[in-house]
């Protein structure tokens, strides 16, 4: 379950952040209150995506190493 949720965590976080931004901007007299929160937290979206990508790259590297070990070495 954790691995399935990890793929959806970045877009869920972005959606929640967008809702907070729209709500804060709509309720603010100047309309810019939500933009500060959005700008401050948008790097977290990329961080969450990078965590998942790094995990997948590590898993792919491990699988490639295992496949290389299983394949017989060919001599030219």
mmCIF file of the N, C-alpha and C atoms, coordinates in Angstrom:
data_MODEL
# 
_entry.id   MODEL 
# 
loop_
_atom_site.group_PDB 
_atom_site.id 
_atom_site.type_symbol 
_atom_site.label_atom_id 
_atom_site.label_alt_id 
_atom_site.label_comp_id 
_atom_site.label_asym_id 
_atom_site.label_entity_id 
_atom_site.label_seq_id 
_atom_site.pdbx_PDB_ins_code 
_atom_site.Cartn_x 
_atom_site.Cartn_y 
_atom_site.Cartn_z 
_atom_site.occupancy 
_atom_site.B_iso_or_equiv 
_atom_site.pdbx_formal_charge 
_atom_site.auth_seq_id 
_atom_site.auth_comp_id 
_atom_site.auth_asym_id 
_atom_site.auth_atom_id 
_atom_site.pdbx_PDB_model_num 
ATOM 1   N N  . UNK A 1 1  ? 0.817   -1.194  0.000   1.00 0.00 ? 1  UNK A N  1 
ATOM 2   C CA . UNK A 1 1  ? 0.000   0.000   0.000   1.00 0.00 ? 1  UNK A CA 1 
ATOM 3   C C  . UNK A 1 1  ? 0.863   1.262   0.000   1.00 0.00 ? 1  UNK A C  1 
ATOM 4   N N  . UNK A 1 2  ? 1.972   1.210   0.735   1.00 0.00 ? 2  UNK A N  1 
ATOM 5   C CA . UNK A 1 2  ? 2.848   2.372   0.829   1.00 0.00 ? 2  UNK A CA 1 
ATOM 6   C C  . UNK A 1 2  ? 3.430   2.733   -0.530  1.00 0.00 ? 2  UNK A C  1 
ATOM 7   N N  . UNK A 1 3  ? 3.813   1.716   -1.318  1.00 0.00 ? 3  UNK A N  1 
ATOM 8   C CA . UNK A 1 3  ? 4.382   1.975   -2.634  1.00 0.00 ? 3  UNK A CA 1 
ATOM 9   C C  . UNK A 1 3  ? 3.341   2.558   -3.586  1.00 0.00 ? 3  UNK A C  1 
ATOM 10  N N  . UNK A 1 4  ? 2.100   2.122   -3.472  1.00 0.00 ? 4  UNK A N  1 
ATOM 11  C CA . UNK A 1 4  ? 1.052   2.668   -4.332  1.00 0.00 ? 4  UNK A CA 1 
ATOM 12  C C  . UNK A 1 4  ? 0.759   4.115   -3.966  1.00 0.00 ? 4  UNK A C  1 
ATOM 13  N N  . UNK A 1 5  ? 0.776   4.428   -2.689  1.00 0.00 ? 5  UNK A N  1 
ATOM 14  C CA . UNK A 1 5  ? 0.526   5.790   -2.244  1.00 0.00 ? 5  UNK A CA 1 
ATOM 15  C C  . UNK A 1 5  ? 1.682   6.715   -2.618  1.00 0.00 ? 5  UNK A C  1 
ATOM 16  N N  . UNK A 1 6  ? 2.891   6.206   -2.639  1.00 0.00 ? 6  UNK A N  1 
ATOM 17  C CA . UNK A 1 6  ? 4.056   7.034   -2.957  1.00 0.00 ? 6  UNK A CA 1 
ATOM 18  C C  . UNK A 1 6  ? 3.951   7.650   -4.350  1.00 0.00 ? 6  UNK A C  1 
ATOM 19  N N  . UNK A 1 7  ? 3.344   6.946   -5.287  1.00 0.00 ? 7  UNK A N  1 
ATOM 20  C CA . UNK A 1 7  ? 3.180   7.494   -6.634  1.00 0.00 ? 7  UNK A CA 1 
ATOM 21  C C  . UNK A 1 7  ? 2.194   8.648   -6.668  1.00 0.00 ? 7  UNK A C  1 
ATOM 22  N N  . UNK A 1 8  ? 1.232   8.633   -5.764  1.00 0.00 ? 8  UNK A N  1 
ATOM 23  C CA . UNK A 1 8  ? 0.184   9.649   -5.765  1.00 0.00 ? 8  UNK A CA 1 
ATOM 24  C C  . UNK A 1 8  ? 0.438   10.780  -4.785  1.00 0.00 ? 8  UNK A C  1 
ATOM 25  N N  . UNK A 1 9  ? 1.447   10.671  -3.936  1.00 0.00 ? 9  UNK A N  1 
ATOM 26  C CA . UNK A 1 9  ? 1.710   11.703  -2.935  1.00 0.00 ? 9  UNK A CA 1 
ATOM 27  C C  . UNK A 1 9  ? 2.037   13.067  -3.542  1.00 0.00 ? 9  UNK A C  1 
ATOM 28  N N  . UNK A 1 10 ? 2.904   13.182  -4.534  1.00 0.00 ? 10 UNK A N  1 
ATOM 29  C CA . UNK A 1 10 ? 3.165   14.513  -5.106  1.00 0.00 ? 10 UNK A CA 1 
ATOM 30  C C  . UNK A 1 10 ? 1.925   15.192  -5.696  1.00 0.00 ? 10 UNK A C  1 
ATOM 31  N N  . UNK A 1 11 ? 1.122   14.505  -6.535  1.00 0.00 ? 11 UNK A N  1 
ATOM 32  C CA . UNK A 1 11 ? -0.051  15.214  -7.044  1.00 0.00 ? 11 UNK A CA 1 
ATOM 33  C C  . UNK A 1 11 ? -1.095  15.534  -5.974  1.00 0.00 ? 11 UNK A C  1 
ATOM 34  N N  . UNK A 1 12 ? -1.213  14.678  -4.957  1.00 0.00 ? 12 UNK A N  1 
ATOM 35  C CA . UNK A 1 12 ? -2.151  14.969  -3.867  1.00 0.00 ? 12 UNK A CA 1 
ATOM 36  C C  . UNK A 1 12 ? -1.694  16.208  -3.098  1.00 0.00 ? 12 UNK A C  1 
ATOM 37  N N  . UNK A 1 13 ? -0.392  16.275  -2.823  1.00 0.00 ? 13 UNK A N  1 
ATOM 38  C CA . UNK A 1 13 ? 0.148   17.438  -2.120  1.00 0.00 ? 13 UNK A CA 1 
ATOM 39  C C  . UNK A 1 13 ? -0.059  18.705  -2.942  1.00 0.00 ? 13 UNK A C  1 
ATOM 40  N N  . UNK A 1 14 ? 0.180   18.629  -4.258  1.00 0.00 ? 14 UNK A N  1 
ATOM 41  C CA . UNK A 1 14 ? -0.022  19.799  -5.127  1.00 0.00 ? 14 UNK A CA 1 
ATOM 42  C C  . UNK A 1 14 ? -1.484  20.228  -5.144  1.00 0.00 ? 14 UNK A C  1 
ATOM 43  N N  . UNK A 1 15 ? -2.391  19.270  -5.168  1.00 0.00 ? 15 UNK A N  1 
ATOM 44  C CA . UNK A 1 15 ? -3.815  19.610  -5.174  1.00 0.00 ? 15 UNK A CA 1 
ATOM 45  C C  . UNK A 1 15 ? -4.222  20.292  -3.871  1.00 0.00 ? 15 UNK A C  1 
ATOM 46  N N  . UNK A 1 16 ? -3.752  19.760  -2.751  1.00 0.00 ? 16 UNK A N  1 
ATOM 47  C CA . UNK A 1 16 ? -4.073  20.365  -1.449  1.00 0.00 ? 16 UNK A CA 1 
ATOM 48  C C  . UNK A 1 16 ? -3.476  21.769  -1.367  1.00 0.00 ? 16 UNK A C  1 
ATOM 49  N N  . UNK A 1 17 ? -2.249  21.909  -1.826  1.00 0.00 ? 17 UNK A N  1 
ATOM 50  C CA . UNK A 1 17 ? -1.592  23.220  -1.826  1.00 0.00 ? 17 UNK A CA 1 
ATOM 51  C C  . UNK A 1 17 ? -2.350  24.211  -2.702  1.00 0.00 ? 17 UNK A C  1 
ATOM 52  N N  . UNK A 1 18 ? -2.838  23.760  -3.831  1.00 0.00 ? 18 UNK A N  1 
ATOM 53  C CA . UNK A 1 18 ? -3.608  24.638  -4.718  1.00 0.00 ? 18 UNK A CA 1 
ATOM 54  C C  . UNK A 1 18 ? -4.916  25.066  -4.079  1.00 0.00 ? 18 UNK A C  1 
ATOM 55  N N  . UNK A 1 19 ? -5.588  24.140  -3.393  1.00 0.00 ? 19 UNK A N  1 
ATOM 56  C CA . UNK A 1 19 ? -6.850  24.477  -2.722  1.00 0.00 ? 19 UNK A CA 1 
ATOM 57  C C  . UNK A 1 19 ? -6.597  25.496  -1.618  1.00 0.00 ? 19 UNK A C  1 
ATOM 58  N N  . UNK A 1 20 ? -5.544  25.304  -0.859  1.00 0.00 ? 20 UNK A N  1 
ATOM 59  C CA . UNK A 1 20 ? -5.202  26.254  0.209   1.00 0.00 ? 20 UNK A CA 1 
ATOM 60  C C  . UNK A 1 20 ? -4.900  27.625  -0.385  1.00 0.00 ? 20 UNK A C  1 
ATOM 61  N N  . UNK A 1 21 ? -4.158  27.646  -1.490  1.00 0.00 ? 21 UNK A N  1 
ATOM 62  C CA . UNK A 1 21 ? -3.808  28.914  -2.134  1.00 0.00 ? 21 UNK A CA 1 
ATOM 63  C C  . UNK A 1 21 ? -5.038  29.646  -2.648  1.00 0.00 ? 21 UNK A C  1 
ATOM 64  N N  . UNK A 1 22 ? -5.923  28.926  -3.326  1.00 0.00 ? 22 UNK A N  1 
ATOM 65  C CA . UNK A 1 22 ? -7.136  29.549  -3.860  1.00 0.00 ? 22 UNK A CA 1 
ATOM 66  C C  . UNK A 1 22 ? -8.019  30.054  -2.723  1.00 0.00 ? 22 UNK A C  1 
ATOM 67  N N  . UNK A 1 23 ? -8.166  29.263  -1.674  1.00 0.00 ? 23 UNK A N  1 
ATOM 68  C CA . UNK A 1 23 ? -9.000  29.667  -0.548  1.00 0.00 ? 23 UNK A CA 1 
ATOM 69  C C  . UNK A 1 23 ? -8.421  30.892  0.156   1.00 0.00 ? 23 UNK A C  1 
ATOM 70  N N  . UNK A 1 24 ? -7.118  30.887  0.396   1.00 0.00 ? 24 UNK A N  1 
ATOM 71  C CA . UNK A 1 24 ? -6.485  32.018  1.081   1.00 0.00 ? 24 UNK A CA 1 
ATOM 72  C C  . UNK A 1 24 ? -6.527  33.275  0.221   1.00 0.00 ? 24 UNK A C  1 
ATOM 73  N N  . UNK A 1 25 ? -6.343  33.112  -1.076  1.00 0.00 ? 25 UNK A N  1 
ATOM 74  C CA . UNK A 1 25 ? -6.388  34.277  -1.967  1.00 0.00 ? 25 UNK A CA 1 
ATOM 75  C C  . UNK A 1 25 ? -7.792  34.842  -2.077  1.00 0.00 ? 25 UNK A C  1 
ATOM 76  N N  . UNK A 1 26 ? -8.783  33.973  -2.066  1.00 0.00 ? 26 UNK A N  1 
ATOM 77  C CA . UNK A 1 26 ? -10.172 34.433  -2.179  1.00 0.00 ? 26 UNK A CA 1 
ATOM 78  C C  . UNK A 1 26 ? -10.634 35.155  -0.917  1.00 0.00 ? 26 UNK A C  1 
ATOM 79  N N  . UNK A 1 27 ? -10.136 34.715  0.230   1.00 0.00 ? 27 UNK A N  1 
ATOM 80  C CA . UNK A 1 27 ? -10.591 35.326  1.481   1.00 0.00 ? 27 UNK A CA 1 
ATOM 81  C C  . UNK A 1 27 ? -9.741  36.524  1.902   1.00 0.00 ? 27 UNK A C  1 
ATOM 82  N N  . UNK A 1 28 ? -8.656  36.768  1.193   1.00 0.00 ? 28 UNK A N  1 
ATOM 83  C CA . UNK A 1 28 ? -7.765  37.887  1.529   1.00 0.00 ? 28 UNK A CA 1 
ATOM 84  C C  . UNK A 1 28 ? -8.212  39.152  0.799   1.00 0.00 ? 28 UNK A C  1 
ATOM 85  N N  . UNK A 1 29 ? -8.181  40.292  1.475   1.00 0.00 ? 29 UNK A N  1 
ATOM 86  C CA . UNK A 1 29 ? -8.574  41.539  0.801   1.00 0.00 ? 29 UNK A CA 1 
ATOM 87  C C  . UNK A 1 29 ? -7.665  41.879  -0.387  1.00 0.00 ? 29 UNK A C  1 
ATOM 88  N N  . UNK A 1 30 ? -6.373  41.619  -0.247  1.00 0.00 ? 30 UNK A N  1 
ATOM 89  C CA . UNK A 1 30 ? -5.453  41.941  -1.337  1.00 0.00 ? 30 UNK A CA 1 
ATOM 90  C C  . UNK A 1 30 ? -5.371  40.820  -2.363  1.00 0.00 ? 30 UNK A C  1 
ATOM 91  N N  . UNK A 1 31 ? -5.775  39.614  -1.978  1.00 0.00 ? 31 UNK A N  1 
ATOM 92  C CA . UNK A 1 31 ? -5.759  38.482  -2.900  1.00 0.00 ? 31 UNK A CA 1 
ATOM 93  C C  . UNK A 1 31 ? -4.398  37.838  -3.069  1.00 0.00 ? 31 UNK A C  1 
ATOM 94  N N  . UNK A 1 32 ? -3.413  38.220  -2.266  1.00 0.00 ? 32 UNK A N  1 
ATOM 95  C CA . UNK A 1 32 ? -2.059  37.673  -2.422  1.00 0.00 ? 32 UNK A CA 1 
ATOM 96  C C  . UNK A 1 32 ? -1.617  36.817  -1.245  1.00 0.00 ? 32 UNK A C  1 
ATOM 97  N N  . UNK A 1 33 ? -2.469  36.609  -0.267  1.00 0.00 ? 33 UNK A N  1 
ATOM 98  C CA . UNK A 1 33 ? -2.062  35.856  0.922   1.00 0.00 ? 33 UNK A CA 1 
ATOM 99  C C  . UNK A 1 33 ? -1.712  34.414  0.579   1.00 0.00 ? 33 UNK A C  1 
ATOM 100 N N  . UNK A 1 34 ? -2.447  33.792  -0.306  1.00 0.00 ? 34 UNK A N  1 
ATOM 101 C CA . UNK A 1 34 ? -2.193  32.406  -0.643  1.00 0.00 ? 34 UNK A CA 1 
ATOM 102 C C  . UNK A 1 34 ? -0.971  32.201  -1.517  1.00 0.00 ? 34 UNK A C  1 
ATOM 103 N N  . UNK A 1 35 ? -0.574  33.236  -2.235  1.00 0.00 ? 35 UNK A N  1 
ATOM 104 C CA . UNK A 1 35 ? 0.573   33.112  -3.128  1.00 0.00 ? 35 UNK A CA 1 
ATOM 105 C C  . UNK A 1 35 ? 1.851   32.867  -2.332  1.00 0.00 ? 35 UNK A C  1 
ATOM 106 N N  . UNK A 1 36 ? 1.988   33.499  -1.182  1.00 0.00 ? 36 UNK A N  1 
ATOM 107 C CA . UNK A 1 36 ? 3.178   33.304  -0.350  1.00 0.00 ? 36 UNK A CA 1 
ATOM 108 C C  . UNK A 1 36 ? 3.303   31.847  0.079   1.00 0.00 ? 36 UNK A C  1 
ATOM 109 N N  . UNK A 1 37 ? 2.219   31.268  0.537   1.00 0.00 ? 37 UNK A N  1 
ATOM 110 C CA . UNK A 1 37 ? 2.245   29.860  0.943   1.00 0.00 ? 37 UNK A CA 1 
ATOM 111 C C  . UNK A 1 37 ? 2.546   28.966  -0.249  1.00 0.00 ? 37 UNK A C  1 
ATOM 112 N N  . UNK A 1 38 ? 1.970   29.292  -1.385  1.00 0.00 ? 38 UNK A N  1 
ATOM 113 C CA . UNK A 1 38 ? 2.197   28.484  -2.590  1.00 0.00 ? 38 UNK A CA 1 
ATOM 114 C C  . UNK A 1 38 ? 3.670   28.509  -2.985  1.00 0.00 ? 38 UNK A C  1 
ATOM 115 N N  . UNK A 1 39 ? 4.254   29.697  -3.021  1.00 0.00 ? 39 UNK A N  1 
ATOM 116 C CA . UNK A 1 39 ? 5.653   29.834  -3.432  1.00 0.00 ? 39 UNK A CA 1 
ATOM 117 C C  . UNK A 1 39 ? 6.581   29.158  -2.428  1.00 0.00 ? 39 UNK A C  1 
ATOM 118 N N  . UNK A 1 40 ? 6.249   29.233  -1.155  1.00 0.00 ? 40 UNK A N  1 
ATOM 119 C CA . UNK A 1 40 ? 7.107   28.628  -0.129  1.00 0.00 ? 40 UNK A CA 1 
ATOM 120 C C  . UNK A 1 40 ? 7.052   27.102  -0.148  1.00 0.00 ? 40 UNK A C  1 
ATOM 121 N N  . UNK A 1 41 ? 5.899   26.531  -0.485  1.00 0.00 ? 41 UNK A N  1 
ATOM 122 C CA . UNK A 1 41 ? 5.743   25.089  -0.396  1.00 0.00 ? 41 UNK A CA 1 
ATOM 123 C C  . UNK A 1 41 ? 5.838   24.349  -1.731  1.00 0.00 ? 41 UNK A C  1 
ATOM 124 N N  . UNK A 1 42 ? 5.897   25.052  -2.847  1.00 0.00 ? 42 UNK A N  1 
ATOM 125 C CA . UNK A 1 42 ? 5.964   24.369  -4.137  1.00 0.00 ? 42 UNK A CA 1 
ATOM 126 C C  . UNK A 1 42 ? 7.234   23.509  -4.273  1.00 0.00 ? 42 UNK A C  1 
ATOM 127 N N  . UNK A 1 43 ? 8.369   23.867  -3.675  1.00 0.00 ? 43 UNK A N  1 
ATOM 128 C CA . UNK A 1 43 ? 9.523   22.962  -3.756  1.00 0.00 ? 43 UNK A CA 1 
ATOM 129 C C  . UNK A 1 43 ? 9.261   21.583  -3.139  1.00 0.00 ? 43 UNK A C  1 
ATOM 130 N N  . UNK A 1 44 ? 8.343   21.503  -2.183  1.00 0.00 ? 44 UNK A N  1 
ATOM 131 C CA . UNK A 1 44 ? 8.022   20.210  -1.580  1.00 0.00 ? 44 UNK A CA 1 
ATOM 132 C C  . UNK A 1 44 ? 7.400   19.268  -2.598  1.00 0.00 ? 44 UNK A C  1 
ATOM 133 N N  . UNK A 1 45 ? 6.658   19.796  -3.558  1.00 0.00 ? 45 UNK A N  1 
ATOM 134 C CA . UNK A 1 45 ? 6.086   18.951  -4.615  1.00 0.00 ? 45 UNK A CA 1 
ATOM 135 C C  . UNK A 1 45 ? 7.200   18.267  -5.390  1.00 0.00 ? 45 UNK A C  1 
ATOM 136 N N  . UNK A 1 46 ? 8.217   19.036  -5.742  1.00 0.00 ? 46 UNK A N  1 
ATOM 137 C CA . UNK A 1 46 ? 9.350   18.467  -6.470  1.00 0.00 ? 46 UNK A CA 1 
ATOM 138 C C  . UNK A 1 46 ? 10.144  17.505  -5.593  1.00 0.00 ? 46 UNK A C  1 
ATOM 139 N N  . UNK A 1 47 ? 10.244  17.812  -4.304  1.00 0.00 ? 47 UNK A N  1 
ATOM 140 C CA . UNK A 1 47 ? 10.951  16.928  -3.382  1.00 0.00 ? 47 UNK A CA 1 
ATOM 141 C C  . UNK A 1 47 ? 10.268  15.566  -3.286  1.00 0.00 ? 47 UNK A C  1 
ATOM 142 N N  . UNK A 1 48 ? 8.937   15.575  -3.145  1.00 0.00 ? 48 UNK A N  1 
ATOM 143 C CA . UNK A 1 48 ? 8.196   14.313  -3.069  1.00 0.00 ? 48 UNK A CA 1 
ATOM 144 C C  . UNK A 1 48 ? 8.342   13.512  -4.357  1.00 0.00 ? 48 UNK A C  1 
ATOM 145 N N  . UNK A 1 49 ? 8.280   14.185  -5.485  1.00 0.00 ? 49 UNK A N  1 
ATOM 146 C CA . UNK A 1 49 ? 8.450   13.500  -6.772  1.00 0.00 ? 49 UNK A CA 1 
ATOM 147 C C  . UNK A 1 49 ? 9.862   12.928  -6.892  1.00 0.00 ? 49 UNK A C  1 
ATOM 148 N N  . UNK A 1 50 ? 10.852  13.673  -6.414  1.00 0.00 ? 50 UNK A N  1 
ATOM 149 C CA . UNK A 1 50 ? 12.241  13.203  -6.478  1.00 0.00 ? 50 UNK A CA 1 
ATOM 150 C C  . UNK A 1 50 ? 12.462  11.998  -5.572  1.00 0.00 ? 50 UNK A C  1 
ATOM 151 N N  . UNK A 1 51 ? 11.825  11.970  -4.420  1.00 0.00 ? 51 UNK A N  1 
ATOM 152 C CA . UNK A 1 51 ? 11.957  10.813  -3.534  1.00 0.00 ? 51 UNK A CA 1 
ATOM 153 C C  . UNK A 1 51 ? 11.481  9.540   -4.228  1.00 0.00 ? 51 UNK A C  1 
ATOM 154 N N  . UNK A 1 52 ? 10.338  9.624   -4.871  1.00 0.00 ? 52 UNK A N  1 
ATOM 155 C CA . UNK A 1 52 ? 9.782   8.467   -5.544  1.00 0.00 ? 52 UNK A CA 1 
ATOM 156 C C  . UNK A 1 52 ? 10.647  8.061   -6.738  1.00 0.00 ? 52 UNK A C  1 
ATOM 157 N N  . UNK A 1 53 ? 11.113  9.042   -7.491  1.00 0.00 ? 53 UNK A N  1 
ATOM 158 C CA . UNK A 1 53 ? 11.968  8.756   -8.646  1.00 0.00 ? 53 UNK A CA 1 
ATOM 159 C C  . UNK A 1 53 ? 13.280  8.115   -8.208  1.00 0.00 ? 53 UNK A C  1 
ATOM 160 N N  . UNK A 1 54 ? 13.854  8.606   -7.140  1.00 0.00 ? 54 UNK A N  1 
ATOM 161 C CA . UNK A 1 54 ? 15.110  8.038   -6.623  1.00 0.00 ? 54 UNK A CA 1 
ATOM 162 C C  . UNK A 1 54 ? 14.913  6.592   -6.186  1.00 0.00 ? 54 UNK A C  1 
ATOM 163 N N  . UNK A 1 55 ? 13.800  6.321   -5.524  1.00 0.00 ? 55 UNK A N  1 
ATOM 164 C CA . UNK A 1 55 ? 13.512  4.950   -5.098  1.00 0.00 ? 55 UNK A CA 1 
ATOM 165 C C  . UNK A 1 55 ? 13.363  4.027   -6.307  1.00 0.00 ? 55 UNK A C  1 
ATOM 166 N N  . UNK A 1 56 ? 12.672  4.501   -7.321  1.00 0.00 ? 56 UNK A N  1 
ATOM 167 C CA . UNK A 1 56 ? 12.482  3.686   -8.526  1.00 0.00 ? 56 UNK A CA 1 
ATOM 168 C C  . UNK A 1 56 ? 13.799  3.466   -9.267  1.00 0.00 ? 56 UNK A C  1 
ATOM 169 N N  . UNK A 1 57 ? 14.645  4.478   -9.349  1.00 0.00 ? 57 UNK A N  1 
ATOM 170 C CA . UNK A 1 57 ? 15.947  4.319   -9.997  1.00 0.00 ? 57 UNK A CA 1 
ATOM 171 C C  . UNK A 1 57 ? 16.815  3.302   -9.257  1.00 0.00 ? 57 UNK A C  1 
ATOM 172 N N  . UNK A 1 58 ? 16.781  3.346   -7.937  1.00 0.00 ? 58 UNK A N  1 
ATOM 173 C CA . UNK A 1 58 ? 17.545  2.388   -7.132  1.00 0.00 ? 58 UNK A CA 1 
ATOM 174 C C  . UNK A 1 58 ? 17.046  0.967   -7.381  1.00 0.00 ? 58 UNK A C  1 
ATOM 175 N N  . UNK A 1 59 ? 15.730  0.802   -7.454  1.00 0.00 ? 59 UNK A N  1 
ATOM 176 C CA . UNK A 1 59 ? 15.153  -0.510  -7.699  1.00 0.00 ? 59 UNK A CA 1 
ATOM 177 C C  . UNK A 1 59 ? 15.512  -1.020  -9.092  1.00 0.00 ? 59 UNK A C  1 
ATOM 178 N N  . UNK A 1 60 ? 15.478  -0.149  -10.074 1.00 0.00 ? 60 UNK A N  1 
ATOM 179 C CA . UNK A 1 60 ? 15.851  -0.534  -11.440 1.00 0.00 ? 60 UNK A CA 1 
ATOM 180 C C  . UNK A 1 60 ? 17.315  -0.945  -11.500 1.00 0.00 ? 60 UNK A C  1 
ATOM 181 N N  . UNK A 1 61 ? 18.178  -0.181  -10.829 1.00 0.00 ? 61 UNK A N  1 
ATOM 182 C CA . UNK A 1 61 ? 19.605  -0.519  -10.807 1.00 0.00 ? 61 UNK A CA 1 
ATOM 183 C C  . UNK A 1 61 ? 19.830  -1.895  -10.183 1.00 0.00 ? 61 UNK A C  1 
ATOM 184 N N  . UNK A 1 62 ? 19.125  -2.173  -9.088  1.00 0.00 ? 62 UNK A N  1 
ATOM 185 C CA . UNK A 1 62 ? 19.243  -3.470  -8.421  1.00 0.00 ? 62 UNK A CA 1 
ATOM 186 C C  . UNK A 1 62 ? 18.782  -4.595  -9.346  1.00 0.00 ? 62 UNK A C  1 
ATOM 187 N N  . UNK A 1 63 ? 17.671  -4.401  -10.021 1.00 0.00 ? 63 UNK A N  1 
ATOM 188 C CA . UNK A 1 63 ? 17.161  -5.427  -10.938 1.00 0.00 ? 63 UNK A CA 1 
ATOM 189 C C  . UNK A 1 63 ? 18.107  -5.653  -12.117 1.00 0.00 ? 63 UNK A C  1 
ATOM 190 N N  . UNK A 1 64 ? 18.685  -4.588  -12.635 1.00 0.00 ? 64 UNK A N  1 
ATOM 191 C CA . UNK A 1 64 ? 19.647  -4.733  -13.733 1.00 0.00 ? 64 UNK A CA 1 
ATOM 192 C C  . UNK A 1 64 ? 20.884  -5.521  -13.284 1.00 0.00 ? 64 UNK A C  1 
ATOM 193 N N  . UNK A 1 65 ? 21.345  -5.246  -12.071 1.00 0.00 ? 65 UNK A N  1 
ATOM 194 C CA . UNK A 1 65 ? 22.490  -5.995  -11.537 1.00 0.00 ? 65 UNK A CA 1 
ATOM 195 C C  . UNK A 1 65 ? 22.153  -7.475  -11.386 1.00 0.00 ? 65 UNK A C  1 
ATOM 196 N N  . UNK A 1 66 ? 20.943  -7.770  -10.920 1.00 0.00 ? 66 UNK A N  1 
ATOM 197 C CA . UNK A 1 66 ? 20.526  -9.163  -10.766 1.00 0.00 ? 66 UNK A CA 1 
ATOM 198 C C  . UNK A 1 66 ? 20.420  -9.858  -12.125 1.00 0.00 ? 66 UNK A C  1 
ATOM 199 N N  . UNK A 1 67 ? 19.908  -9.167  -13.118 1.00 0.00 ? 67 UNK A N  1 
ATOM 200 C CA . UNK A 1 67 ? 19.805  -9.751  -14.462 1.00 0.00 ? 67 UNK A CA 1 
ATOM 201 C C  . UNK A 1 67 ? 21.186  -10.005 -15.028 1.00 0.00 ? 67 UNK A C  1 
ATOM 202 N N  . UNK A 1 68 ? 22.100  -9.069  -14.826 1.00 0.00 ? 68 UNK A N  1 
ATOM 203 C CA . UNK A 1 68 ? 23.459  -9.234  -15.324 1.00 0.00 ? 68 UNK A CA 1 
ATOM 204 C C  . UNK A 1 68 ? 24.147  -10.443 -14.685 1.00 0.00 ? 68 UNK A C  1 
ATOM 205 N N  . UNK A 1 69 ? 23.871  -10.687 -13.412 1.00 0.00 ? 69 UNK A N  1 
ATOM 206 C CA . UNK A 1 69 ? 24.446  -11.853 -12.740 1.00 0.00 ? 69 UNK A CA 1 
ATOM 207 C C  . UNK A 1 69 ? 23.876  -13.160 -13.250 1.00 0.00 ? 69 UNK A C  1 
ATOM 208 N N  . UNK A 1 70 ? 22.604  -13.146 -13.650 1.00 0.00 ? 70 UNK A N  1 
ATOM 209 C CA . UNK A 1 70 ? 21.959  -14.363 -14.125 1.00 0.00 ? 70 UNK A CA 1 
ATOM 210 C C  . UNK A 1 70 ? 22.325  -14.724 -15.563 1.00 0.00 ? 70 UNK A C  1 
ATOM 211 N N  . UNK A 1 71 ? 22.679  -13.737 -16.351 1.00 0.00 ? 71 UNK A N  1 
ATOM 212 C CA . UNK A 1 71 ? 23.024  -13.996 -17.745 1.00 0.00 ? 71 UNK A CA 1 
ATOM 213 C C  . UNK A 1 71 ? 24.418  -14.604 -17.832 1.00 0.00 ? 71 UNK A C  1 
ATOM 214 N N  . UNK A 1 72 ? 24.549  -15.648 -18.673 1.00 0.00 ? 72 UNK A N  1 
ATOM 215 C CA . UNK A 1 72 ? 25.881  -16.218 -18.837 1.00 0.00 ? 72 UNK A CA 1 
ATOM 216 C C  . UNK A 1 72 ? 26.775  -15.254 -19.612 1.00 0.00 ? 72 UNK A C  1 
ATOM 217 N N  . UNK A 1 73 ? 28.022  -15.251 -19.224 1.00 0.00 ? 73 UNK A N  1 
ATOM 218 C CA . UNK A 1 73 ? 28.958  -14.382 -19.922 1.00 0.00 ? 73 UNK A CA 1 
ATOM 219 C C  . UNK A 1 73 ? 29.299  -14.987 -21.269 1.00 0.00 ? 73 UNK A C  1 
ATOM 220 N N  . UNK A 1 74 ? 29.182  -14.182 -22.298 1.00 0.00 ? 74 UNK A N  1 
ATOM 221 C CA . UNK A 1 74 ? 29.487  -14.673 -23.641 1.00 0.00 ? 74 UNK A CA 1 
ATOM 222 C C  . UNK A 1 74 ? 30.901  -14.290 -23.995 1.00 0.00 ? 74 UNK A C  1 
ATOM 223 N N  . UNK A 1 75 ? 31.591  -15.217 -24.615 1.00 0.00 ? 75 UNK A N  1 
ATOM 224 C CA . UNK A 1 75 ? 32.969  -14.951 -25.038 1.00 0.00 ? 75 UNK A CA 1 
ATOM 225 C C  . UNK A 1 75 ? 32.989  -14.748 -26.541 1.00 0.00 ? 75 UNK A C  1 
ATOM 226 N N  . UNK A 1 76 ? 33.640  -13.700 -27.022 1.00 0.00 ? 76 UNK A N  1 
ATOM 227 C CA . UNK A 1 76 ? 33.641  -13.430 -28.473 1.00 0.00 ? 76 UNK A CA 1 
ATOM 228 C C  . UNK A 1 76 ? 34.547  -14.370 -29.235 1.00 0.00 ? 76 UNK A C  1 
# 
